[in-house]
Amino acid sequence: MSETTAKPFVITRSFNAPRELVFQCWTRPEHLAQWWGPTGMELAIASHELRPGGAFHFSMTSPDGFQMWAKFVYYEITPPEKLVYTNAFSDADANTVRAPFSPVFPLEAMNTVTFEEQDGKTVITVHGAPVNPTEEEAAFFASMELSMQQGFGGTFSQLDEYLTKLA
């Protein structure tokens, strides 16, 4: 997998929880089911295999019944420091498909998530960039920055709330 020279998406957030716990929340299906995904969507996990080459395949259903499928394919897992994976929209059989909202959203994005311990808190930084995009896909990905910031903001708020319940 080669990344693009397109501008990456980057978001950072601090959580008041130990790094090991935050890493577990990103890598264990019983935790992911409680917080991952856009605000208001119900997550259903079809499969989860945390190993290089393994996948996290899931669906997200909106309150009005609209369902989307997606998947991660893991490339690097360095507990509790880093995850590297591609993410893509998929069908129910885990085949990569176009995003339901745009024919020019990149098919895949490579993501690196780092987990840093700072004064008893965990700082997560997500770097994402499209994989082998066309110029049009790279431009569309860049145009989605605000939307992705808002989406991850909501997802991170759900993680923050979930971590509070675990404390």
Backbone as numpy.savetxt, mean C-alpha at the origin, in Angstrom:
# Nx Ny Nz CAx CAy CAz Cx Cy Cz
12.17 -6.10 -12.24 11.33 -4.92 -12.24 12.21 -3.69 -12.24
11.97 -2.83 -13.16 12.72 -1.58 -13.13 11.76 -0.44 -12.87
12.23 0.47 -12.05 11.42 1.64 -11.75 11.63 2.67 -12.83
10.86 3.68 -12.80 10.92 4.73 -13.79 11.69 5.93 -13.25
11.99 6.83 -14.13 12.57 8.09 -13.69 11.47 9.10 -13.37
10.22 8.67 -13.48 9.09 9.55 -13.13 9.19 9.95 -11.67
8.64 11.12 -11.35 8.68 11.63 -9.99 8.00 10.65 -9.05
8.69 10.22 -8.00 8.06 9.28 -7.06 7.08 9.99 -6.15
6.15 9.21 -5.65 5.22 9.63 -4.61 5.89 9.32 -3.28
5.89 10.27 -2.35 6.50 10.06 -1.03 5.56 10.60 0.03
5.36 9.80 1.07 4.58 10.25 2.23 5.23 9.68 3.48
5.24 10.50 4.53 5.84 10.10 5.81 4.83 10.37 6.91
4.80 9.46 7.88 3.90 9.65 9.02 4.52 9.00 10.25
4.31 9.62 11.40 4.81 9.11 12.67 3.67 8.46 13.44
3.97 7.33 14.08 2.99 6.59 14.88 3.52 6.39 16.29
2.66 6.54 17.26 3.05 6.39 18.65 2.96 4.92 19.05
3.84 4.12 18.45 3.86 2.67 18.70 5.26 2.15 18.35
5.65 1.04 18.98 6.97 0.47 18.68 7.06 -0.04 17.23
8.25 0.07 16.68 8.49 -0.31 15.28 8.07 -1.75 15.00
8.39 -2.69 15.90 8.05 -4.09 15.65 6.55 -4.27 15.48
5.76 -3.58 16.31 4.30 -3.69 16.22 3.79 -3.07 14.92
4.31 -1.92 14.56 3.87 -1.26 13.32 4.23 -2.14 12.11
5.42 -2.74 12.14 5.81 -3.63 11.04 4.86 -4.83 10.97
4.50 -5.40 12.11 3.56 -6.52 12.13 2.21 -6.11 11.55
1.79 -4.89 11.84 0.50 -4.42 11.30 0.52 -4.31 9.79
1.71 -4.11 9.21 1.86 -4.04 7.75 2.06 -5.40 7.11
2.35 -6.43 7.91 2.77 -7.70 7.31 1.94 -8.91 7.74
1.03 -8.77 8.66 0.21 -9.90 9.10 -1.23 -9.67 8.67
-1.84 -10.67 8.04 -3.19 -10.48 7.50 -4.23 -10.12 8.56
-4.10 -10.68 9.76 -5.10 -10.36 10.79 -5.04 -8.88 11.17
-3.89 -8.26 11.03 -3.77 -6.82 11.28 -4.19 -6.02 10.05
-3.70 -6.39 8.88 -4.04 -5.66 7.65 -5.54 -5.55 7.45
-6.25 -6.61 7.80 -7.71 -6.63 7.62 -8.41 -5.56 8.45
-7.74 -5.05 9.47 -8.36 -4.08 10.38 -8.16 -2.62 9.95
-7.19 -2.36 9.04 -6.91 -0.95 8.77 -6.55 -0.62 7.32
-6.11 -1.57 6.53 -5.60 -1.26 5.19 -6.73 -0.82 4.25
-6.45 0.15 3.43 -7.37 0.55 2.37 -7.99 1.91 2.59
-8.69 2.38 1.57 -9.33 3.70 1.66 -10.38 3.73 2.77
-10.54 4.89 3.38 -11.54 5.09 4.42 -12.92 4.70 3.91
-13.62 3.90 4.72 -14.98 3.51 4.37 -15.08 2.23 3.56
-13.95 1.69 3.11 -13.97 0.45 2.33 -13.77 -0.74 3.27
-14.47 -1.83 2.97 -14.30 -3.07 3.73 -13.29 -3.95 2.99
-12.28 -4.41 3.73 -11.21 -5.21 3.15 -11.50 -6.69 3.36
-11.33 -7.49 2.31 -11.42 -8.94 2.41 -10.13 -9.51 1.81
-9.47 -10.35 2.57 -8.18 -10.91 2.13 -8.41 -12.26 1.48
-8.01 -12.37 0.21 -8.12 -13.64 -0.52 -6.92 -14.53 -0.20
-5.73 -13.93 -0.14 -4.52 -14.69 0.19 -3.44 -13.73 0.66
-2.51 -14.28 1.44 -1.39 -13.48 1.93 -0.22 -14.41 2.17
0.86 -14.17 1.45 2.07 -14.97 1.61 3.25 -14.01 1.69
3.73 -13.77 2.92 4.80 -12.82 3.16 6.16 -13.49 2.95
6.62 -13.39 1.71 7.95 -13.90 1.33 8.28 -13.25 -0.01
9.56 -13.13 -0.35 9.88 -12.60 -1.68 9.20 -13.46 -2.75
8.46 -12.82 -3.62 7.68 -13.52 -4.65 6.27 -13.85 -4.20
5.99 -13.74 -2.90 4.65 -13.99 -2.38 3.76 -12.78 -2.62
2.47 -12.99 -2.42 1.51 -11.92 -2.72 0.50 -11.73 -1.59
0.01 -10.52 -1.52 -1.12 -10.14 -0.68 -2.21 -9.76 -1.68
-3.26 -10.59 -1.78 -4.34 -10.38 -2.75 -5.61 -10.11 -1.96
-6.30 -9.01 -2.30 -7.43 -8.58 -1.49 -8.45 -7.83 -2.33
-9.65 -7.74 -1.76 -10.69 -6.91 -2.37 -11.08 -5.82 -1.38
-11.58 -4.74 -1.94 -12.08 -3.62 -1.15 -13.49 -3.33 -1.67
-14.45 -3.26 -0.74 -15.83 -3.02 -1.13 -16.34 -1.75 -0.45
-16.93 -0.88 -1.27 -17.45 0.39 -0.76 -18.81 0.15 -0.10
-19.29 1.10 0.69 -20.60 0.95 1.33 -21.74 0.73 0.33
-21.60 1.22 -0.91 -22.66 1.02 -1.90 -22.48 -0.26 -2.71
-21.48 -1.09 -2.33 -21.31 -2.40 -2.95 -20.30 -2.48 -4.08
-19.66 -1.36 -4.45 -18.64 -1.39 -5.51 -17.41 -2.13 -4.98
-16.94 -3.11 -5.74 -15.80 -3.92 -5.31 -14.63 -3.74 -6.27
-13.44 -3.58 -5.69 -12.18 -3.53 -6.45 -11.26 -4.58 -5.85
-10.47 -5.19 -6.72 -9.45 -6.14 -6.29 -8.07 -5.50 -6.49
-7.11 -5.91 -5.66 -5.74 -5.42 -5.79 -4.79 -6.46 -5.24
-3.51 -6.22 -5.49 -2.51 -7.16 -4.97 -1.19 -6.44 -4.76
-0.42 -6.97 -3.82 0.99 -6.63 -3.64 1.77 -7.88 -4.04
2.92 -7.71 -4.64 3.87 -8.80 -4.81 5.14 -8.36 -4.09
5.53 -9.13 -3.08 6.67 -8.76 -2.24 8.00 -9.08 -2.92
8.94 -8.16 -2.80 10.29 -8.33 -3.34 11.33 -8.41 -2.24
11.15 -7.61 -1.20 12.11 -7.59 -0.11 11.36 -7.39 1.20
11.73 -8.21 2.19 11.13 -8.12 3.52 12.29 -8.13 4.51
12.50 -7.01 5.19 13.58 -6.89 6.16 12.97 -6.45 7.49
12.50 -7.43 8.30 11.85 -7.06 9.57 12.85 -6.39 10.52
12.43 -5.42 11.26 11.22 -4.61 11.14 11.50 -3.29 10.42
12.42 -3.32 9.45 12.94 -2.09 8.85 12.33 -1.69 7.51
12.04 -2.69 6.66 11.70 -2.31 5.29 10.87 -3.38 4.59
9.95 -2.89 3.74 9.20 -3.73 2.81 9.35 -3.12 1.42
9.55 -3.98 0.43 9.56 -3.54 -0.96 8.58 -4.45 -1.70
7.62 -3.82 -2.39 6.61 -4.59 -3.10 6.05 -3.77 -4.26
5.52 -4.49 -5.25 4.73 -3.81 -6.27 3.28 -3.89 -5.84
2.52 -2.90 -6.25 1.08 -3.01 -6.08 0.40 -2.74 -7.41
-0.75 -3.38 -7.58 -1.49 -3.27 -8.83 -2.96 -3.57 -8.55
-3.82 -3.05 -9.38 -5.21 -3.49 -9.36 -5.23 -4.88 -9.99
-6.20 -5.69 -9.59 -6.26 -7.05 -10.12 -7.72 -7.46 -10.27
-7.89 -8.65 -10.81 -9.22 -9.25 -10.80 -9.27 -10.26 -9.66
-10.37 -10.97 -9.53 -10.54 -11.92 -8.43 -9.55 -13.08 -8.50
-8.95 -13.30 -9.68 -7.97 -14.37 -9.84 -6.53 -13.87 -9.71
-6.36 -12.63 -9.30 -5.05 -11.99 -9.08 -4.32 -11.63 -10.37
-5.02 -11.59 -11.50 -4.43 -11.11 -12.74 -4.40 -9.58 -12.70
-3.29 -8.98 -13.10 -3.18 -7.52 -13.11 -4.13 -6.93 -14.15
-4.86 -5.90 -13.73 -5.81 -5.21 -14.61 -5.62 -3.70 -14.46
-6.22 -2.95 -15.36 -6.18 -1.50 -15.28 -7.01 -1.01 -14.09
-6.63 0.13 -13.57 -7.38 0.76 -12.48 -8.80 1.04 -12.96
-9.79 0.86 -12.09 -11.17 1.08 -12.50 -11.50 2.54 -12.79
-10.63 3.45 -12.36 -10.91 4.88 -12.51 -10.16 5.54 -13.66
-9.22 4.81 -14.32 -8.47 5.45 -15.40 -7.76 4.42 -16.28
-7.87 4.57 -17.60 -7.13 3.69 -18.50 -5.65 4.04 -18.61
-5.23 5.15 -17.99 -3.82 5.54 -18.07 -3.13 5.55 -16.71
-3.79 5.05 -15.66 -3.08 4.86 -14.40 -2.10 3.71 -14.62
-0.84 3.83 -14.18 0.14 2.75 -14.41 -0.34 1.39 -13.91
0.03 0.35 -14.64 -0.37 -1.00 -14.24 0.21 -1.39 -12.88
1.46 -1.00 -12.63 2.11 -1.37 -11.37 2.90 -0.20 -10.83
3.03 -0.18 -9.51 3.92 0.77 -8.85 4.83 -0.02 -7.91
6.09 0.38 -7.88 7.05 -0.22 -6.95 7.06 0.65 -5.69
6.89 0.02 -4.55 6.83 0.75 -3.28 7.91 0.27 -2.33
8.55 1.21 -1.68 9.48 0.91 -0.60 8.94 1.59 0.64
8.71 0.80 1.68 8.19 1.32 2.94 9.28 1.09 3.98
9.70 2.18 4.63 10.70 2.06 5.69 10.05 2.37 7.03
10.55 1.71 8.06 10.05 1.83 9.42 11.24 2.23 10.29
11.22 3.45 10.81 12.32 3.95 11.63 11.85 4.23 13.04
12.61 3.75 14.01 12.32 4.02 15.42 12.90 5.38 15.76
12.07 6.25 16.34 12.53 7.58 16.78 11.85 7.92 18.09
12.62 7.90 19.17 12.10 8.27 20.49 10.86 7.47 20.88
10.88 6.17 20.65 9.77 5.31 21.02 8.61 5.33 20.04
8.71 6.12 19.01 7.68 6.18 17.97 8.23 5.53 16.71
7.35 5.29 15.77 7.76 4.71 14.50 7.43 5.69 13.38
8.42 6.00 12.58 8.22 6.87 11.42 8.21 5.97 10.18
7.09 6.02 9.47 6.95 5.26 8.22 7.12 6.24 7.07
7.93 5.82 6.09 8.04 6.58 4.85 7.74 5.63 3.70
6.81 6.03 2.84 6.45 5.26 1.66 6.95 6.01 0.44
7.75 5.32 -0.39 8.19 5.83 -1.69 7.53 4.94 -2.74
6.83 5.53 -3.68 6.20 4.74 -4.74 6.42 5.39 -6.08
6.61 4.56 -7.09 6.79 5.06 -8.46 6.29 4.01 -9.44
5.73 4.46 -10.56 5.25 3.50 -11.54 6.38 2.66 -12.12
6.05 1.43 -12.47 7.01 0.50 -13.08 6.83 0.56 -14.60
7.89 0.90 -15.29 7.90 0.94 -16.76 6.68 1.65 -17.36
6.38 2.88 -16.92 5.20 3.55 -17.45 5.44 4.17 -18.82
4.37 4.36 -19.54 4.44 5.19 -20.74 4.54 6.64 -20.23
4.84 7.57 -21.12 4.88 8.98 -20.73 3.53 9.42 -20.18
2.47 8.97 -20.83 1.12 9.34 -20.41 0.81 8.78 -19.01
1.22 7.54 -18.75 1.01 6.93 -17.43 1.81 7.66 -16.36
3.06 8.00 -16.66 3.90 8.72 -15.70 3.29 10.09 -15.38
2.79 10.78 -16.39 2.17 12.09 -16.17 0.90 11.95 -15.34
0.10 10.93 -15.62 -1.13 10.73 -14.86 -0.80 10.40 -13.40
0.19 9.53 -13.18 0.62 9.19 -11.82 1.02 10.45 -11.07
1.80 11.31 -11.69 2.22 12.56 -11.06 1.02 13.45 -10.75
0.03 13.45 -11.64 -1.15 14.29 -11.43 -2.01 13.78 -10.27
-1.80 12.56 -9.84 -2.59 11.95 -8.76 -1.98 12.18 -7.37
-0.91 12.96 -7.29 -0.20 13.12 -6.01 -1.12 13.56 -4.87
-1.91 14.59 -5.06 -2.78 15.07 -3.99 -3.78 13.98 -3.58
-4.36 13.32 -4.56 -5.31 12.25 -4.27 -4.64 11.11 -3.50
-3.41 10.74 -3.89 -2.70 9.67 -3.18 -2.33 10.11 -1.77
-1.93 11.39 -1.59 -1.63 11.90 -0.25 -2.88 11.79 0.63
-4.03 12.19 0.08 -5.28 12.12 0.85 -5.66 10.66 1.15
-5.49 9.79 0.17 -5.82 8.38 0.36 -4.96 7.73 1.42
-3.65 7.96 1.33 -2.76 7.41 2.35 -3.01 8.07 3.70
-3.36 9.36 3.69 -3.68 10.03 4.95 -4.81 9.33 5.67
-5.88 8.99 4.95 -7.00 8.27 5.54 -6.61 6.88 6.01
-5.84 6.19 5.19 -5.38 4.85 5.54 -4.49 4.90 6.79
-3.59 5.88 6.82 -2.71 6.02 7.99 -3.51 6.39 9.24
-4.57 7.16 9.09 -5.42 7.47 10.24 -6.07 6.21 10.78
-6.48 5.32 9.87 -7.05 4.04 10.30 -6.00 3.19 11.02
-4.76 3.21 10.53 -3.68 2.48 11.20 -3.44 3.08 12.58
-3.41 4.39 12.68 -3.19 5.06 13.95 -4.27 4.66 14.96
-5.52 4.66 14.52 -6.64 4.27 15.38 -6.51 2.81 15.81
-6.13 1.96 14.87 -5.96 0.53 15.18 -4.83 0.31 16.19
-3.71 1.01 15.98 -2.57 0.89 16.91 -2.97 1.33 18.33
-3.81 2.35 18.42 -4.29 2.81 19.72 -5.07 1.72 20.43
-5.86 0.95 19.68 -6.63 -0.16 20.26 -5.72 -1.28 20.76
-4.55 -1.44 20.11 -3.63 -2.51 20.49 -2.80 -2.17 21.71
-2.70 -0.87 22.00 -1.84 -0.42 23.11 -2.39 -0.80 24.47
